[in-house]
Amino acid sequence: MPNECAKHIGALGQLLFARYSAKRMPEKDVQSLGIPSSLYAAVWRIQTDIKHPEDDKAIQLIVAACSSFPYSAPHIYTYPALEILKYPHVEERGKLCVWADEVSFDPQDITYVEHLINDSHSLVEETISGCLDDDFSAGLLSYWARSYKSPLKEKKATSLCNVKDTTTREIHVAYESSKGTIFAETKEQLDNWLNNTGIKPSQKFCSTTLLINLGEAWKPSEYPTNLGEILSILESQCGNPEMAAQAVATILGSSRRNPVFLIQTNTPNGAIITAMSCIGGIGTRGNAGQLDLHEATVGNGFRDNLIPLRFLNIRCIQLGVRGIDVERRDPSWVLGRDSNPSLLSTSGTTVGIIGLGSVGSSLLPLLIKAGFSRFVLCDGESLEAANVGRHLLGMNYVGVNKAVACKRHIERNYPWVEVLHAGTQEWFENNKTVDILASECDLIVSATAEWTSDKAIQNLIDSGRLNCCVAFCFTEAHAVATHCYINNSGSFNYGSLFDNTGDLLVPCAKFNHRTTKDTHFCGGVFQPYGGVELSFGHSMIVEAITELACNGAQADSYRVWVGSRRLLDSVSGKWNDEWEQKNGMIDDGSKILKVL
């Protein structure tokens, strides 16, 4: 909207001149300040009475408006520029970080810019005085990322480590060329992640390293520049030089020329993970003055974990360190940024899913996002193209067994997940599958809607082999209602909803016509409905399962999602009077009915 932009920029210029006597800057003057003029439609200069702490000049606020103004707030710079990493809330070229993301404004009332400028003035005063120095800790990642420059080809590292553990400790690391560096608590966790992402673990690129835990965040002036400073930190933590040396040896024990290590910092905003890499080497006579040879490693002449203390400190001081980009991908962060209270319960619950069709398969991503991470999957059928419209999986998996395909899909997309077993037959036909369901699962979801399978589950319950709760899930015709009955351990009260052949005694909806259609195979039929109708039911089922994992079960529970009356009318059905007399009015539907 070029014409609109010019009008808004003109109005802003009038406002700034009337309020602050601000003058618009020519493009060459903007460029002389190091500000990229191509990013902005117009730039103004405002004089302040604040003295720059270094050269005693009065600081100017530079107001730079983008072409998207007033929908994007102007950027505010300081001139002379406040030094980045010396003062909090200051970015490159003296740009100020004034308003947090949560601040909102009315773009149709451009006087919001006055508030922005006034807040900028206050911010400059407070940051120069040192009143905001604690913000270096709260916003650590912003400042840390600006303290080093990574090579262009260096991939961002991944941390899977548990921030609830606040000890300095040995961890495992993989130096993988295609995925970048990966840090994990244990070798098992690291191997599982690598396998799930399609990489075969190998001693050639797997090693151990150190995670250093800090009680307080460093200020930028305290960021380490050599391994000797890391050694000093470890000595102060351990109170024992030999233990500190052993810890540093954990870093240096890698065969890699530039070993890496993690740093965990506990801040007011929670735990932060950063990482560092050793760079360069040390000067030594071992190269006989030949400058074209690589610098020697710290352990030159010694095994890395057997360097005498009298040499270690000097050599560590000679070895530089710098930050590297790292991203937390542990479940606690990915599934709620350390703010998901149900994770403690759900992550320790193993869920078995019998039947990975339109109901069972689509429960998987929701269950994973609720924190469940260990599964047993069972389905004897392969995915067909006609399944894709209401299934988790897409065309890439057509022809693949559903349990195997779901295993591959979730492991690739959620690599922390572990599938203990993928059964590719009818579950009750395979003794191994039966044993794993009975012994490993804390909860089973039966989503086959097949009476023979449900009765086989009853047999396991009655024989005492299956002692966990079972969530039975099924849909009515055209998916006008989705049922979730959670059967408490040791009983099969769910069976009372059906006659002895598996017909639902009191459905929510009634139809005066046949609701299935024939396929082009002998004896084949299918139930016509789409994925949208099911989606509400999926959420209801996962909510019930999550409540069960977090709160336990004292008795059976039974809830039903009933779809809209419009859906019911579109398939020529009506609500069942007998259901409404027994369980309450459904009315226009689109709601959850809690029966038990």
VMD Tcl script that draws the C-alpha trace (Angstrom):
set ca {
  {0.00 0.00 0.00}
  {2.50 2.66 -1.19}
  {0.05 5.58 -1.07}
  {-1.08 4.62 2.42}
  {2.56 4.36 3.52}
  {3.37 7.88 2.34}
  {0.34 9.27 4.17}
  {1.24 7.56 7.45}
  {4.92 8.55 7.20}
  {3.89 12.16 6.62}
  {1.61 12.11 9.68}
  {4.41 10.60 11.78}
  {6.81 13.33 10.65}
  {4.35 16.01 11.73}
  {3.82 14.34 15.10}
  {7.56 14.00 15.80}
  {8.27 17.60 14.81}
  {5.42 18.99 16.90}
  {6.25 16.87 19.95}
  {10.05 16.60 19.85}
  {11.21 19.10 17.18}
  {12.53 16.05 15.35}
  {14.04 16.52 11.90}
  {13.96 13.99 9.13}
  {17.43 12.71 8.17}
  {18.76 12.52 4.60}
  {19.69 9.03 3.45}
  {23.43 9.78 3.43}
  {23.27 10.89 7.08}
  {21.48 7.68 8.01}
  {24.14 5.62 6.24}
  {26.90 7.54 8.00}
  {25.53 6.23 11.31}
  {25.86 2.65 10.07}
  {22.09 2.22 9.97}
  {20.90 0.32 6.86}
  {18.78 3.02 5.20}
  {17.27 0.55 2.71}
  {15.24 -1.00 5.54}
  {13.39 2.19 6.36}
  {10.96 4.54 4.64}
  {11.96 7.51 6.80}
  {14.30 8.27 9.72}
  {14.22 11.15 12.25}
  {16.66 12.44 14.87}
  {15.55 13.45 18.40}
  {17.91 15.25 20.79}
  {17.96 14.15 24.45}
  {19.62 15.45 27.60}
  {21.23 12.08 28.40}
  {25.03 12.09 28.28}
  {26.78 9.17 26.59}
  {28.87 7.41 29.26}
  {31.99 7.13 27.06}
  {32.37 10.47 25.22}
  {30.05 12.73 27.25}
  {28.06 13.71 24.15}
  {24.30 14.08 24.34}
  {22.61 10.92 23.09}
  {20.22 11.20 20.17}
  {17.30 8.85 19.64}
  {17.03 7.82 16.00}
  {13.46 6.93 15.04}
  {13.38 4.67 11.97}
  {10.01 3.78 10.43}
  {9.58 0.86 8.02}
  {7.31 0.97 4.99}
  {4.87 -1.16 7.02}
  {4.33 1.65 9.54}
  {2.00 2.08 11.46}
  {1.38 -1.67 11.62}
  {5.03 -2.20 12.60}
  {6.37 0.02 15.38}
  {9.40 2.17 14.45}
  {12.87 0.99 15.45}
  {14.80 3.17 17.90}
  {18.58 3.58 17.68}
  {21.01 5.54 19.87}
  {23.68 7.88 18.58}
  {26.46 7.77 19.57}
  {25.61 4.08 19.63}
  {25.58 2.37 23.01}
  {27.95 -0.58 22.96}
  {26.41 -3.98 22.44}
  {27.10 -6.51 25.24}
  {28.12 -3.67 27.56}
  {24.58 -2.46 28.19}
  {21.44 -4.62 28.35}
  {18.62 -4.16 25.81}
  {21.09 -2.88 23.20}
  {21.45 -4.62 19.84}
  {23.68 -4.03 16.81}
  {24.43 -0.41 15.86}
  {22.93 0.83 19.11}
  {19.40 -0.39 18.31}
  {17.24 -0.59 21.42}
  {15.03 -3.50 22.42}
  {12.29 -1.39 23.98}
  {8.99 -3.25 24.00}
  {8.52 -6.92 24.81}
  {6.52 -9.12 22.44}
  {3.49 -8.91 24.72}
  {3.11 -5.13 24.27}
  {0.21 -4.26 21.98}
  {-0.86 -0.96 20.42}
  {-3.52 0.51 18.17}
  {-1.89 1.02 14.74}
  {-4.68 3.42 13.73}
  {-3.65 5.84 16.47}
  {-0.04 6.73 15.71}
  {0.37 8.59 18.99}
  {1.51 5.19 20.31}
  {4.90 6.29 18.97}
  {5.06 8.88 21.78}
  {4.86 6.09 24.33}
  {7.56 4.19 22.45}
  {9.91 7.19 22.45}
  {9.25 7.99 26.12}
  {9.90 4.35 27.04}
  {13.11 4.46 24.96}
  {14.30 7.55 26.83}
  {13.65 5.85 30.19}
  {15.36 2.66 28.99}
  {18.53 4.53 27.99}
  {18.69 6.28 31.36}
  {18.24 3.05 33.30}
  {20.58 0.90 31.23}
  {23.41 3.45 31.43}
  {23.01 3.73 35.21}
  {23.41 -0.05 35.64}
  {19.90 -0.48 37.06}
  {19.09 -3.09 34.41}
  {22.27 -5.18 34.61}
  {20.28 -8.11 36.04}
  {18.49 -8.27 32.68}
  {21.69 -9.75 31.23}
  {20.69 -12.87 33.15}
  {16.98 -12.88 32.26}
  {17.71 -12.40 28.54}
  {20.92 -14.42 28.45}
  {20.36 -16.10 25.08}
  {20.08 -12.75 23.26}
  {23.46 -11.61 24.56}
  {25.20 -14.98 24.35}
  {24.33 -15.35 20.66}
  {25.95 -11.98 19.94}
  {29.21 -12.85 21.70}
  {30.58 -15.12 18.96}
  {30.43 -15.69 15.24}
  {29.83 -19.20 13.96}
  {31.26 -20.47 10.66}
  {28.63 -20.38 7.91}
  {28.57 -24.17 7.50}
  {28.33 -24.94 11.21}
  {24.99 -26.54 12.01}
  {23.07 -25.72 15.16}
  {23.71 -28.25 17.93}
  {20.92 -30.15 19.71}
  {20.59 -30.69 23.46}
  {18.46 -33.52 24.85}
  {19.75 -33.06 28.40}
  {17.55 -32.86 31.47}
  {17.63 -29.35 32.96}
  {16.02 -30.60 36.18}
  {19.43 -32.09 37.01}
  {21.45 -29.15 38.33}
  {24.79 -30.93 38.75}
  {27.95 -30.66 36.69}
  {28.28 -34.07 35.07}
  {29.57 -36.21 32.24}
  {27.20 -36.46 29.26}
  {27.33 -38.02 25.80}
  {27.81 -36.30 22.47}
  {27.65 -37.17 18.78}
  {29.61 -35.11 16.25}
  {27.35 -35.84 13.27}
  {28.01 -34.10 9.97}
  {24.46 -34.02 8.59}
  {22.50 -33.32 11.80}
  {25.07 -31.30 13.71}
  {26.34 -31.94 17.22}
  {23.90 -33.75 19.53}
  {24.20 -33.80 23.34}
  {22.39 -36.42 25.45}
  {22.31 -37.56 29.05}
  {23.07 -41.22 28.31}
  {24.44 -43.32 25.50}
  {21.07 -45.07 25.23}
  {19.25 -41.77 24.78}
  {21.77 -40.63 22.19}
  {21.63 -43.90 20.24}
  {17.82 -43.87 20.28}
  {17.72 -40.32 18.88}
  {20.26 -41.12 16.18}
  {18.45 -44.30 15.14}
  {15.09 -42.50 15.02}
  {16.52 -39.80 12.77}
  {18.02 -42.36 10.40}
  {21.64 -42.31 11.60}
  {23.49 -45.42 12.73}
  {25.44 -44.70 15.95}
  {29.19 -45.19 15.68}
  {32.17 -44.80 17.99}
  {33.79 -42.81 15.19}
  {31.65 -39.77 16.00}
  {30.24 -40.55 19.47}
  {32.07 -39.57 22.63}
  {31.64 -38.13 26.11}
  {31.88 -34.53 27.22}
  {30.92 -32.30 30.14}
  {27.82 -30.37 31.15}
  {28.83 -27.53 33.49}
  {26.09 -26.21 35.76}
  {26.19 -22.56 36.84}
  {24.24 -21.18 39.76}
  {24.30 -17.66 38.32}
  {24.45 -16.35 34.78}
  {27.63 -14.79 33.42}
  {27.52 -11.18 32.36}
  {28.95 -10.62 28.86}
  {32.20 -9.33 30.35}
  {32.56 -12.71 32.11}
  {32.05 -14.95 29.06}
  {35.05 -17.34 28.93}
  {37.56 -16.99 26.12}
  {39.87 -19.91 26.95}
  {39.68 -23.33 28.56}
  {41.77 -22.13 31.47}
  {38.81 -20.04 32.66}
  {36.61 -23.12 32.46}
  {39.17 -25.02 34.53}
  {39.07 -22.26 37.17}
  {35.26 -22.48 37.33}
  {35.44 -26.24 37.82}
  {38.10 -25.87 40.50}
  {35.85 -23.48 42.44}
  {32.93 -25.92 42.09}
  {34.87 -29.02 43.03}
  {37.20 -27.49 45.61}
  {39.71 -30.02 44.37}
  {42.18 -29.38 41.49}
  {42.43 -33.07 40.65}
  {38.67 -33.46 40.28}
  {38.55 -30.32 38.13}
  {41.34 -31.75 35.96}
  {39.38 -34.97 35.55}
  {36.35 -32.94 34.47}
  {38.36 -31.04 31.85}
  {39.81 -34.36 30.70}
  {36.23 -35.43 29.92}
  {36.09 -32.60 27.38}
  {39.56 -33.24 26.00}
  {39.06 -37.01 25.83}
  {37.33 -36.69 22.48}
  {39.29 -37.58 19.38}
  {37.84 -34.43 17.79}
  {40.14 -31.51 17.16}
  {37.52 -29.05 18.46}
  {35.66 -30.80 21.30}
  {32.46 -29.20 22.60}
  {30.72 -29.01 25.97}
  {27.44 -27.74 27.41}
  {26.75 -25.05 30.00}
  {23.50 -24.94 31.96}
  {22.61 -21.63 33.60}
  {19.76 -21.23 36.06}
  {18.08 -17.84 35.56}
  {14.88 -16.14 36.82}
  {13.21 -17.27 33.59}
  {14.26 -20.90 34.06}
  {17.19 -23.03 32.95}
  {19.15 -22.08 29.83}
  {21.40 -24.36 27.81}
  {24.36 -22.90 25.94}
  {27.35 -24.61 24.37}
  {31.01 -23.91 23.69}
  {33.66 -25.33 21.38}
  {37.40 -25.47 21.85}
  {39.16 -23.63 19.03}
  {42.73 -23.60 17.83}
  {45.49 -25.43 19.67}
  {48.64 -24.64 21.59}
  {52.10 -23.47 20.63}
  {54.66 -26.23 21.16}
  {58.15 -27.18 20.12}
  {56.60 -30.37 18.74}
  {56.08 -28.55 15.46}
  {59.74 -27.56 15.32}
  {58.87 -24.02 14.30}
  {57.10 -25.11 11.11}
  {54.27 -22.58 10.93}
  {52.41 -24.39 8.16}
  {51.63 -27.32 10.45}
  {48.45 -27.49 12.55}
  {48.68 -26.27 16.11}
  {49.10 -29.14 18.52}
  {46.22 -30.32 20.69}
  {46.22 -29.66 24.42}
  {47.21 -33.23 25.12}
  {50.19 -33.18 22.75}
  {52.76 -35.54 24.24}
  {50.24 -37.00 26.73}
  {47.05 -38.95 26.74}
  {44.27 -36.35 26.97}
  {42.99 -37.65 30.29}
  {46.45 -38.12 31.77}
  {47.92 -34.61 31.45}
  {49.88 -33.76 34.65}
  {48.33 -30.87 36.60}
  {51.47 -28.75 36.30}
  {51.04 -28.71 32.51}
  {47.23 -28.72 32.29}
  {46.55 -25.17 33.47}
  {49.11 -23.59 31.13}
  {47.88 -25.57 28.16}
  {44.22 -24.84 28.90}
  {44.93 -21.10 28.96}
  {46.40 -21.42 25.46}
  {43.27 -23.19 24.13}
  {40.54 -20.74 23.06}
  {36.82 -21.39 23.41}
  {33.81 -19.79 21.73}
  {30.07 -20.20 21.86}
  {28.21 -22.39 19.39}
  {24.53 -22.33 18.48}
  {22.54 -24.94 20.39}
  {18.82 -25.61 20.65}
  {17.02 -27.53 23.35}
  {15.00 -30.41 21.93}
  {14.34 -32.34 25.12}
  {10.66 -33.19 25.72}
  {10.31 -30.79 28.66}
  {11.16 -27.87 26.36}
  {9.49 -29.05 23.16}
  {6.23 -29.94 24.93}
  {5.65 -26.71 26.84}
  {8.92 -24.84 27.45}
  {9.34 -26.37 30.92}
  {5.78 -25.33 31.81}
  {3.77 -28.52 31.28}
  {2.87 -29.91 34.73}
  {1.43 -33.18 33.39}
  {4.71 -34.31 31.79}
  {5.96 -35.95 34.95}
  {3.02 -38.36 34.87}
  {2.50 -38.82 31.15}
  {6.17 -39.33 30.25}
  {6.35 -42.30 32.61}
  {3.26 -44.02 31.19}
  {3.57 -46.70 28.51}
  {0.53 -46.79 26.22}
  {-0.50 -49.71 24.07}
  {-2.71 -48.92 21.08}
  {-4.63 -51.77 19.46}
  {-5.96 -50.68 16.08}
  {-4.27 -47.90 14.13}
  {-7.07 -46.88 11.84}
  {-8.93 -43.59 11.66}
  {-9.26 -43.36 15.44}
  {-6.12 -45.02 16.81}
  {-3.55 -43.53 14.42}
  {-4.64 -39.93 14.94}
  {-4.43 -40.30 18.70}
  {-0.66 -40.76 18.42}
  {0.48 -37.16 17.74}
  {-1.92 -35.82 20.36}
  {-0.71 -38.34 22.94}
  {2.90 -37.44 22.17}
  {2.14 -33.74 22.55}
  {0.50 -34.55 25.89}
  {3.83 -36.03 26.97}
  {3.45 -39.78 26.38}
  {6.65 -41.17 24.89}
  {6.57 -44.98 25.15}
  {4.21 -47.01 22.99}
  {3.26 -50.51 21.91}
  {1.50 -50.43 18.52}
  {-0.64 -53.21 17.06}
  {-2.43 -53.54 13.75}
  {-2.58 -56.43 11.30}
  {-3.53 -54.40 8.22}
  {-1.61 -52.31 5.69}
  {-2.49 -48.75 4.75}
  {-4.61 -48.32 1.62}
  {-4.95 -45.19 -0.49}
  {-8.62 -44.92 0.49}
  {-7.56 -44.71 4.17}
  {-5.50 -41.56 3.74}
  {-8.46 -39.14 3.93}
  {-9.06 -40.01 7.58}
  {-5.73 -41.38 8.74}
  {-2.58 -39.98 10.33}
  {-0.41 -41.31 7.50}
  {-0.11 -40.06 3.93}
  {0.49 -41.62 0.53}
  {4.16 -42.36 1.26}
  {3.05 -45.20 3.52}
  {0.45 -46.86 1.28}
  {1.13 -50.60 1.24}
  {3.03 -50.55 4.55}
  {1.68 -52.24 7.67}
  {-0.05 -49.58 9.78}
  {1.83 -50.37 13.00}
  {5.21 -50.30 11.26}
  {4.31 -47.15 9.32}
  {3.08 -45.33 12.45}
  {6.28 -46.35 14.23}
  {8.42 -44.89 11.45}
  {6.34 -41.74 11.26}
  {6.41 -40.82 14.94}
  {10.06 -41.77 15.43}
  {11.11 -39.52 12.55}
  {8.97 -36.60 13.67}
  {9.35 -37.04 17.44}
  {12.78 -38.68 17.88}
  {12.58 -38.87 21.69}
  {9.65 -41.31 21.39}
  {10.28 -45.03 21.88}
  {8.12 -47.70 20.29}
  {8.76 -50.88 22.26}
  {6.99 -53.13 19.77}
  {5.07 -52.86 16.50}
  {2.81 -55.88 16.09}
  {1.93 -56.65 12.49}
  {-0.66 -59.39 13.05}
  {-3.98 -59.50 14.85}
  {-2.64 -58.84 18.33}
  {-4.29 -61.87 19.93}
  {-2.71 -64.18 17.31}
  {0.85 -63.35 18.35}
  {2.10 -64.51 21.76}
  {4.92 -61.95 21.82}
  {2.49 -59.10 21.23}
  {0.14 -60.40 23.91}
  {3.01 -60.72 26.41}
  {4.29 -57.19 25.73}
  {0.81 -55.66 26.01}
  {0.24 -57.46 29.31}
  {3.65 -56.83 30.87}
  {4.82 -53.45 29.54}
  {1.73 -51.28 29.21}
  {0.34 -49.05 31.95}
  {-2.70 -48.30 29.84}
  {-4.19 -49.82 26.69}
  {-6.31 -48.06 24.06}
  {-8.57 -50.38 22.08}
  {-9.53 -48.57 18.87}
  {-10.48 -51.45 16.58}
  {-14.26 -51.22 17.08}
  {-14.16 -55.01 16.57}
  {-16.11 -57.12 19.04}
  {-13.82 -60.13 18.67}
  {-10.79 -58.04 19.65}
  {-12.64 -56.51 22.62}
  {-13.71 -59.96 23.81}
  {-10.11 -61.15 23.55}
  {-9.18 -58.27 25.86}
  {-11.91 -59.43 28.25}
  {-10.37 -62.89 28.24}
  {-7.00 -61.44 29.28}
  {-8.69 -59.43 32.04}
  {-10.70 -62.38 33.35}
  {-7.63 -64.63 33.36}
  {-5.68 -62.09 35.41}
  {-3.03 -61.52 32.74}
  {-4.04 -57.92 32.01}
  {-4.12 -55.66 35.07}
  {-4.15 -52.15 33.59}
  {-7.01 -49.88 32.57}
  {-8.33 -50.11 29.02}
  {-9.79 -47.19 27.07}
  {-12.28 -48.56 24.52}
  {-12.88 -46.08 21.69}
  {-15.26 -46.30 18.75}
  {-17.49 -44.19 16.52}
  {-21.10 -44.50 15.52}
  {-22.27 -44.41 11.92}
  {-21.00 -41.43 9.91}
  {-18.93 -40.46 12.98}
  {-21.92 -38.56 14.43}
  {-20.73 -39.68 17.89}
  {-17.40 -40.87 19.26}
  {-17.32 -42.93 22.45}
  {-14.55 -43.37 25.02}
  {-15.19 -45.84 27.84}
  {-12.32 -46.24 30.30}
  {-12.61 -49.66 31.88}
  {-10.97 -49.83 35.31}
  {-8.48 -52.63 35.84}
  {-9.88 -56.05 36.69}
  {-13.32 -55.62 35.12}
  {-15.09 -55.58 31.75}
  {-18.07 -53.34 32.48}
  {-17.61 -51.89 29.01}
  {-19.23 -55.06 27.65}
  {-22.57 -54.08 29.17}
  {-23.01 -51.46 26.43}
  {-23.41 -54.20 23.79}
  {-25.39 -57.32 23.08}
  {-23.59 -60.63 22.77}
  {-22.76 -60.02 19.10}
  {-21.24 -56.58 19.65}
  {-24.16 -54.34 18.59}
  {-24.41 -51.14 20.64}
  {-27.60 -51.41 22.71}
  {-28.36 -47.69 22.98}
  {-26.61 -45.55 20.37}
  {-26.78 -41.76 20.37}
  {-28.19 -41.65 16.84}
  {-30.70 -43.72 14.89}
  {-30.98 -44.24 11.16}
  {-33.84 -45.71 9.14}
  {-31.48 -46.81 6.40}
  {-28.29 -48.80 5.97}
  {-25.23 -46.75 7.05}
  {-22.46 -48.83 5.45}
  {-21.53 -49.18 1.79}
  {-20.17 -52.13 -0.12}
  {-16.65 -52.13 -1.45}
  {-15.62 -53.78 -4.71}
  {-14.41 -56.87 -2.86}
  {-16.39 -59.92 -1.87}
  {-18.05 -59.23 1.49}
  {-16.29 -55.90 1.91}
  {-18.03 -52.87 3.46}
  {-16.93 -49.48 4.73}
  {-18.32 -46.72 6.90}
  {-18.39 -43.35 5.05}
  {-17.09 -40.40 7.08}
  {-14.18 -38.00 6.95}
  {-11.33 -36.90 9.18}
  {-12.93 -33.63 10.29}
  {-15.87 -35.35 11.98}
  {-13.43 -37.44 14.02}
  {-11.10 -34.68 15.15}
  {-13.22 -33.56 18.12}
  {-13.45 -37.14 19.33}
  {-9.70 -37.57 19.13}
  {-9.20 -34.61 21.47}
  {-11.79 -35.95 23.92}
  {-10.13 -39.36 24.04}
  {-6.65 -37.95 24.63}
  {-7.97 -35.65 27.35}
  {-9.54 -38.67 29.11}
  {-6.33 -40.70 28.80}
  {-4.20 -37.82 30.09}
  {-6.50 -37.37 33.09}
  {-6.21 -41.09 33.79}
  {-2.40 -41.00 33.64}
  {-2.19 -37.95 35.91}
  {-4.95 -38.70 38.42}
  {-5.40 -42.47 38.32}
  {-8.76 -44.23 38.17}
  {-11.04 -45.03 41.10}
  {-13.92 -46.14 38.88}
  {-14.90 -46.49 35.23}
  {-15.47 -43.33 33.20}
  {-17.50 -42.88 30.06}
  {-17.78 -39.83 27.84}
  {-19.14 -39.27 24.34}
  {-18.50 -36.56 21.79}
  {-21.70 -35.94 19.85}
  {-21.36 -34.11 16.56}
  {-23.55 -31.29 15.31}
  {-27.20 -31.62 14.44}
  {-26.26 -30.32 10.99}
  {-23.99 -33.35 10.48}
  {-26.74 -35.64 11.73}
  {-29.30 -34.09 9.39}
  {-26.91 -34.30 6.44}
  {-26.82 -38.10 6.77}
  {-30.59 -38.39 7.42}
  {-30.31 -39.45 11.05}
  {-31.93 -38.34 14.31}
  {-30.98 -38.41 17.96}
  {-32.10 -41.55 19.76}
  {-34.99 -40.88 22.19}
  {-33.94 -43.82 24.35}
  {-30.40 -42.39 24.75}
  {-31.78 -38.97 25.67}
  {-34.21 -40.43 28.21}
  {-31.36 -42.37 29.81}
  {-28.46 -39.92 29.60}
  {-29.86 -36.44 28.92}
  {-30.81 -34.27 25.97}
  {-28.34 -33.92 23.10}
  {-30.10 -30.90 21.55}
  {-27.91 -29.35 18.82}
  {-24.94 -31.56 19.67}
  {-21.34 -30.39 19.26}
  {-20.51 -31.20 22.87}
  {-19.07 -33.79 25.23}
  {-21.50 -35.82 27.29}
  {-20.07 -37.27 30.50}
  {-22.08 -40.39 31.17}
  {-19.97 -41.79 34.05}
}
mol new
graphics top color blue
foreach p $ca { graphics top sphere $p radius 0.5 }
foreach p [lrange $ca 0 end-1] q [lrange $ca 1 end] { graphics top cylinder $p $q radius 0.2 }
display resetview
